[in-house]
Amino acid sequence: MTADRLFNLERLHHVLLSIPAGGEEQCRNFWGQILGMTELEKPTELATRGGCWFRGGGIEIHLGVEKDFSPARKAHPAIVVTDLTAFADHLRVNEVPIAWDDNFPGFNRFYAHDPFGNRLEFLQPK
């Protein structure tokens, strides 16, 4: 902390990705079943908006309904995985296409998409 600043940024609380209306079950399958994250109960005042929230591995993903939904094709969360090759195999078995990318020095990584086309990055330090 510098002398002229009285605060520090601590950590990222969550990432919100947009989904189309009615996409909650697809989220439960992808984030809950395939990725193994735990669904969180949304606060009552937010539950009426639709969507769902998941937590696992120290990260939290909120999926929020957007009226005029359009998937995030460039913006994305980047999630560190302990065994990227095993995870890639797991996604393939679950029919989730992946695209390897070796353009990030010091990391192995690939991209995938959620059921709605939102871009996701998964990486592991070399």
N, C-alpha and C positions, 0 to 999 in steps of 0.2 A: 504494500500500500504506500502510495506517495504521500508526502506531507500535506499536499493540497487536496487530497481526495479522502473522503471518510467512508468509502465503501469498497467492496471487492465483489466481483462476479464470482459466484461459488460453483455452480454446476447447471447443467441443462435439466430442467424438470421433465419436459415431454416434448414430443414432436407431434403436430397435428397434420394428418393427411385428410384430404377431402374424399368423400365417397358419394355415390348417387343415392337418392332416396331408396329405401328398401334393400340396401346392400349389407345389412348387419349380419345375416347368416353366412354370406360369403366371407366376411371379415372373421367371423368365429371359426370357420373352417381354416382359412389361411393363417391368421395370427394365432389362434388358439390351438387348432389341431396340428397343422403342418409345422409351424414355428415353435409350438409348445409354450406359448405365453399364457398367463393367467388373465382371464377377463375380470375387470374391476367393476364394481357397482358404481354407476354414475350418480352424482348427487341428484336428489329429487328435482331440484329446480332446473337441472340441465338435461335430465332424462327425456323430457317431453320433446326435445329437439331431434331425437333420434341419434344414430351413431352408437359407438361403443369404444371402450378404453381397454388397453391391455398392458401388462407389466411382466417383465422377465429379464433376467441377466443384467439387472441394474439400469434398464431403460424402460421408458413408458411411451407408448404410442396411443394417441387419441385419434379416432376415426370420426370425422364430423360430416354430417349430411350438408351438401351444398346444392342449392336449388338448380343452378345452371352449371352442373358438374362438368369439369374438364380435368383430365388427369395431369399430374405434375410430371412433365417429360424431362425436364432439366433439373429442377430443384429436387432434392432427395435427402433422406437420412442416410448416414453411413454407419453401419453397425459392425463392430469388431467381433469376429468369430474365432474360437479357439482352434478348430480343425476345419479349415476352409474347404479342403478337398472332400472330407466326409459330409460336410454340410451341403456342398454342391451335389454330391451323389444323392443325398436325402431329398433335395429339391427336385432333381431329375426323376426319382422314383415317384414323386408326387405330382409329376407332369408340370412342373414350374420351369419354364425355359430360363437359361442363364446365358450370359455373354461375358467371357473372360476379357479382362483389360489389363495389360501389363505396363501402363503408362503412368504409374504412381510409384516413384522410386522408394524402395524400402518396404513395399507391401505387395502381397498377392491380393488380387481383388476380382470380383465380377459384379455384374449388374443383373438384376431380375426385376420383375414388376409384380405388384399386387394384382388381385383379380380385376381391378378397374383400370390398370395401365399406369398407376403411379410408379415412378422409378425408385428403386431401392439399391443401395450399394452395400456389399458385404466384403469385408477385408480382414486380412491377418498380416501382422508384421512378419517380414522374412527373417 
